[in-house]
Amino acid sequence: METVLQLQTVLCDESANLALRFRALFSLKHLGVNGDLKAIDAIAAAFSSESALLKHELAYCLGQTKNDYAIKPLRERLDDLNEAAICRHESAEALAAIGGADSLPLLRKYLDDPEEAVRQTCELSIAKIEYDLSEQAKNEDLQKSAFASIDPAPPLPSKMKSISELQDTMNDQSLTLFYRYRAMFRLRDIGTPEAIDALASGFADPSALFRHEIAFIFGQMSDPHSKDALLKVLADTKEDGMVRHEAAEALGSIGLPEIDEELLKYINDPEKLVRDSAIVALDMSEFEKSGELEYALIPGDVRA
């Protein structure tokens, strides 16, 4: 109990280093995944933060707990039209990660939201919940992923389609976003340089949400082969902030000194979302090079 309160104090401290707050968050997420409701409360308490980047990460972590207890604060965030779009989108996605038909009416309410990222995420989230509740989900033979995350769409079955066919499917604007995401996550699970190149083609998609998901996936993969594509996205000042932010964090997850030199250029970026992400990315890179097992604070290292 004391550990949760210490972590919450760090997480909610607006004067604390953002990277330290992220580490506190992921410590709380670990506790929340294991059913600690006080940890979930501690995460939700930080929604009072001024940082859109942090709040979006809070929503993601609440979804990954897959605990119904986290539904209420997530619904409140999605319902708050004054909240940053990046946080509302992540809240909608998190509701789908937790699952359950009870969230469908709220998600349907925002299918016509003024923010494209919100309405597209609601479309995806509805499709995921309906899929999870379907006979198809029970009967599909899906390869077990090496990634433990609860994703916005399951990968396509492993016997379906070559890399080039998956790339075509992923980029086919005539298909549903959910099915295209399924092709995207199958390419992630294949994980070869050819699959990474196929994924990188998704950076040409008209949807910022779609492009941000490509960058997120590259962060999960942490493969140096994605470096050049991510650096190009990060350097594009005309790119949407949610995409550039995700590219920065993905670069941090690769953990190479030459990438650190590039990330340092963005700690004073005009866009707060990007400069905050560069700070967190540099800390992530330090973690990747350290050999530590968990990107989190060890309870004994918590500084209130």
C-alpha positions as CSV (number, residue, x, y, z in Angstrom):
1,M,0.0,0.0,0.0
2,E,2.8,2.4,0.9
3,T,4.6,1.6,-2.4
4,V,1.5,2.5,-4.3
5,L,1.2,5.9,-2.5
6,Q,4.9,6.6,-3.1
7,L,4.5,5.8,-6.8
8,Q,1.3,7.9,-7.0
9,T,3.2,10.9,-5.4
10,V,5.9,10.7,-8.1
11,L,3.4,10.2,-10.9
12,C,1.2,13.2,-9.9
13,D,4.1,15.5,-9.2
14,E,3.9,18.1,-12.0
15,S,7.4,19.4,-11.0
16,A,9.0,16.0,-11.3
17,N,11.0,14.9,-14.3
18,L,8.6,13.4,-16.9
19,A,10.8,10.4,-17.5
20,L,10.7,9.6,-13.7
21,R,6.9,9.9,-13.8
22,F,6.7,7.5,-16.7
23,R,8.7,5.0,-14.7
24,A,6.4,5.4,-11.8
25,L,3.5,4.8,-14.1
26,F,4.8,1.6,-15.5
27,S,5.5,0.4,-12.0
28,L,1.8,1.1,-11.2
29,K,0.7,-0.6,-14.4
30,H,2.6,-3.8,-13.4
31,L,0.7,-3.7,-10.1
32,G,-2.6,-3.0,-11.8
33,V,-2.1,-5.9,-14.3
34,N,-1.8,-8.1,-11.3
35,G,-5.2,-6.9,-9.9
36,D,-4.1,-4.1,-7.5
37,L,-7.1,-1.7,-7.5
38,K,-5.3,0.9,-5.5
39,A,-2.7,1.0,-8.3
40,I,-5.5,1.6,-10.9
41,D,-6.8,4.5,-8.7
42,A,-3.3,5.9,-8.5
43,I,-3.0,5.9,-12.3
44,A,-6.4,7.5,-12.7
45,A,-5.5,10.2,-10.2
46,A,-2.9,11.6,-12.6
47,F,-5.5,12.5,-15.2
48,S,-5.4,15.9,-13.5
49,S,-2.0,16.4,-15.1
50,E,-1.3,19.2,-17.6
51,S,0.7,16.8,-19.8
52,A,-1.3,15.4,-22.7
53,L,1.5,12.9,-23.3
54,L,1.3,11.6,-19.8
55,K,-2.5,11.4,-19.8
56,H,-2.5,9.4,-23.1
57,E,-0.1,7.0,-21.5
58,L,-2.3,6.7,-18.4
59,A,-5.2,5.7,-20.6
60,Y,-3.0,3.1,-22.4
61,C,-1.8,1.6,-19.1
62,L,-5.4,1.4,-17.7
63,G,-6.5,-0.5,-20.7
64,Q,-3.6,-2.9,-20.4
65,T,-4.7,-3.9,-16.9
66,K,-7.8,-5.5,-18.6
67,N,-9.6,-4.7,-15.4
68,D,-13.3,-3.6,-15.4
69,Y,-12.4,-1.3,-12.5
70,A,-10.5,1.0,-14.9
71,I,-13.6,1.5,-17.1
72,K,-15.1,4.4,-15.2
73,P,-12.1,6.8,-15.5
74,L,-11.6,5.9,-19.1
75,R,-15.3,6.6,-20.0
76,E,-14.9,10.0,-18.2
77,R,-11.9,10.9,-20.4
78,L,-13.6,9.9,-23.6
79,D,-16.7,11.8,-22.6
80,D,-14.7,15.0,-21.8
81,L,-14.8,17.1,-25.0
82,N,-12.3,19.5,-23.5
83,E,-9.7,16.7,-23.1
84,A,-6.9,16.4,-25.6
85,A,-7.7,14.2,-28.6
86,I,-4.7,12.0,-28.0
87,C,-6.0,11.2,-24.6
88,R,-9.6,10.6,-25.7
89,H,-8.5,8.4,-28.6
90,E,-6.3,6.3,-26.2
91,S,-9.2,6.1,-23.7
92,A,-11.5,4.6,-26.5
93,E,-8.8,2.1,-27.4
94,A,-8.3,1.2,-23.8
95,L,-12.0,0.5,-23.3
96,A,-11.7,-2.0,-26.2
97,A,-8.6,-3.6,-24.6
98,I,-10.7,-4.2,-21.5
99,G,-13.6,-5.3,-23.6
100,G,-17.2,-6.0,-23.0
101,A,-20.4,-5.0,-24.7
102,D,-21.3,-2.4,-22.1
103,S,-18.8,0.0,-23.6
104,L,-20.3,-0.2,-27.1
105,P,-23.0,2.5,-26.6
106,L,-20.4,5.1,-25.5
107,L,-18.1,4.2,-28.4
108,R,-20.9,4.5,-30.9
109,K,-21.7,7.9,-29.5
110,Y,-18.4,9.3,-30.8
111,L,-18.4,7.7,-34.2
112,D,-19.1,11.2,-35.6
113,D,-16.7,13.0,-33.3
114,P,-15.1,16.2,-34.7
115,E,-11.6,14.7,-34.0
116,E,-10.6,12.2,-36.7
117,A,-8.4,10.2,-34.3
118,V,-11.3,9.8,-31.8
119,R,-13.9,8.7,-34.3
120,Q,-11.5,6.3,-36.1
121,T,-10.5,4.8,-32.7
122,C,-14.1,4.4,-31.8
123,E,-14.7,2.6,-35.1
124,L,-11.7,0.3,-34.4
125,S,-12.7,-0.3,-30.8
126,I,-16.3,-1.3,-31.7
127,A,-15.0,-3.7,-34.2
128,K,-12.5,-5.2,-31.7
129,I,-15.2,-5.7,-29.0
130,E,-17.6,-7.2,-31.5
131,Y,-14.8,-9.5,-32.8
132,D,-13.9,-10.6,-29.3
133,L,-17.5,-11.5,-28.6
134,S,-17.9,-13.4,-31.9
135,E,-17.8,-17.0,-32.9
136,Q,-15.0,-16.1,-35.3
137,A,-12.7,-15.1,-32.4
138,K,-13.4,-18.5,-30.8
139,N,-12.6,-20.4,-34.0
140,E,-9.7,-18.6,-35.6
141,D,-6.4,-20.3,-35.4
142,L,-4.1,-17.4,-34.4
143,Q,-0.4,-17.7,-33.9
144,K,0.6,-16.8,-30.3
145,S,2.3,-13.4,-30.5
146,A,5.7,-12.7,-29.0
147,F,4.2,-9.3,-27.8
148,A,2.2,-9.3,-24.6
149,S,0.3,-6.2,-25.3
150,I,-3.5,-6.1,-25.8
151,D,-3.6,-4.6,-29.3
152,P,-6.4,-2.7,-31.1
153,A,-6.8,-5.6,-33.5
154,P,-5.7,-9.2,-33.5
155,P,-3.2,-10.2,-36.3
156,L,-4.5,-12.1,-39.2
157,P,-4.0,-15.9,-39.1
158,S,-0.5,-16.9,-39.9
159,K,-1.4,-19.0,-42.9
160,M,-3.0,-16.0,-44.7
161,K,-1.1,-13.9,-47.2
162,S,2.5,-13.3,-48.0
163,I,4.3,-10.1,-46.9
164,S,3.5,-8.3,-50.1
165,E,-0.1,-9.3,-49.9
166,L,-0.3,-8.2,-46.3
167,Q,1.2,-4.9,-47.3
168,D,-1.4,-4.5,-50.0
169,T,-4.1,-5.3,-47.5
170,M,-2.8,-3.0,-44.9
171,N,-2.8,-0.1,-47.4
172,D,-6.1,-0.8,-49.1
173,Q,-8.3,2.1,-48.3
174,S,-11.4,0.2,-49.5
175,L,-11.1,-2.3,-46.5
176,T,-12.3,-1.6,-43.0
177,L,-9.7,-0.1,-40.6
178,F,-10.0,-3.1,-38.3
179,Y,-9.1,-5.5,-41.1
180,R,-6.2,-3.3,-42.2
181,Y,-4.9,-3.2,-38.6
182,R,-5.1,-7.0,-38.5
183,A,-2.7,-7.1,-41.5
184,M,-0.5,-4.5,-39.8
185,F,-0.2,-6.6,-36.6
186,R,0.5,-9.7,-38.6
187,L,3.4,-7.9,-40.3
188,R,4.6,-7.0,-36.8
189,D,4.6,-10.6,-35.7
190,I,6.5,-11.7,-38.8
191,G,9.2,-9.2,-37.8
192,T,11.6,-9.6,-40.7
193,P,13.4,-6.6,-42.4
194,E,11.0,-7.2,-45.3
195,A,8.0,-7.0,-43.0
196,I,9.4,-3.8,-41.4
197,D,9.7,-2.2,-44.9
198,A,6.2,-3.2,-45.6
199,L,5.0,-1.6,-42.4
200,A,7.0,1.6,-43.2
201,S,4.9,2.0,-46.3
202,G,2.0,2.7,-44.0
203,F,3.5,6.1,-43.2
204,A,2.0,7.3,-46.4
205,D,-1.5,6.6,-45.2
206,P,-3.8,9.7,-45.0
207,S,-4.8,8.8,-41.4
208,A,-2.7,10.2,-38.6
209,L,-4.1,7.5,-36.3
210,F,-2.9,4.8,-38.7
211,R,0.6,6.4,-39.1
212,H,0.9,6.6,-35.3
213,E,0.1,2.9,-34.9
214,I,2.9,2.1,-37.4
215,A,5.3,4.1,-35.2
216,F,4.0,2.4,-32.0
217,I,4.5,-1.0,-33.6
218,F,8.1,-0.1,-34.5
219,G,8.6,0.8,-30.8
220,Q,7.4,-2.6,-29.8
221,M,9.7,-4.3,-32.2
222,S,12.7,-2.1,-31.3
223,D,14.5,-3.1,-34.5
224,P,17.3,-0.9,-35.8
225,H,16.0,-1.6,-39.3
226,S,13.1,0.8,-38.7
227,K,15.4,3.6,-37.6
228,D,15.6,5.6,-40.9
229,A,11.8,5.5,-41.4
230,L,11.2,6.7,-37.9
231,L,13.8,9.5,-38.1
232,K,12.2,10.7,-41.3
233,V,8.8,10.9,-39.6
234,L,10.2,12.7,-36.5
235,A,12.0,15.3,-38.7
236,D,8.9,16.2,-40.6
237,T,7.5,19.3,-38.8
238,K,4.4,19.1,-41.0
239,E,3.5,15.6,-39.6
240,D,0.8,15.3,-36.9
241,G,2.2,15.6,-33.4
242,M,0.7,12.3,-32.3
243,V,2.7,10.6,-35.1
244,R,6.0,12.4,-34.3
245,H,5.6,11.7,-30.6
246,E,5.2,8.0,-31.3
247,A,8.2,8.0,-33.6
248,A,10.4,9.6,-31.0
249,E,9.4,7.0,-28.4
250,A,9.9,4.2,-30.9
251,L,13.4,5.5,-31.6
252,G,14.1,5.5,-27.8
253,S,13.2,1.9,-27.6
254,I,15.9,0.9,-30.1
255,G,18.6,2.3,-27.7
256,L,21.5,3.3,-30.0
257,P,23.9,6.1,-29.2
258,E,23.6,7.6,-32.7
259,I,19.8,7.7,-32.3
260,D,20.3,9.5,-28.9
261,E,22.2,12.2,-30.8
262,E,19.2,12.7,-33.1
263,L,16.7,12.7,-30.2
264,L,18.6,15.4,-28.4
265,K,17.7,17.7,-31.3
266,Y,14.0,17.5,-30.3
267,I,14.1,18.2,-26.6
268,N,13.3,21.9,-27.5
269,D,10.9,21.2,-30.3
270,P,8.2,23.8,-30.7
271,E,5.6,21.1,-30.1
272,K,5.3,20.2,-26.5
273,L,4.1,16.6,-27.3
274,V,7.2,16.1,-29.3
275,R,9.7,17.6,-26.9
276,D,8.2,15.7,-23.9
277,S,8.4,12.5,-26.0
278,A,12.0,13.1,-26.8
279,I,12.8,13.4,-23.0
280,V,11.0,10.1,-22.3
281,A,12.6,8.5,-25.4
282,L,16.1,9.4,-24.2
283,D,15.3,7.8,-20.8
284,M,13.9,4.7,-22.6
285,S,17.1,4.5,-24.6
286,E,19.2,4.7,-21.4
287,F,17.1,1.8,-20.1
288,E,17.6,-0.3,-23.2
289,K,21.3,0.1,-22.9
290,S,21.4,-0.6,-19.2
291,G,20.3,-4.2,-19.3
292,E,17.5,-3.6,-16.7
293,L,14.6,-6.0,-17.0
294,E,11.7,-3.6,-16.4
295,Y,11.2,0.0,-17.5
296,A,9.9,0.9,-14.1
297,L,10.9,2.2,-10.7
298,I,12.0,-0.4,-8.2
299,P,10.0,0.4,-5.1
300,G,13.1,1.0,-3.0
301,D,14.2,3.6,-5.5
302,V,11.0,5.7,-5.3
303,R,11.7,9.3,-4.4
304,A,8.6,11.0,-3.0
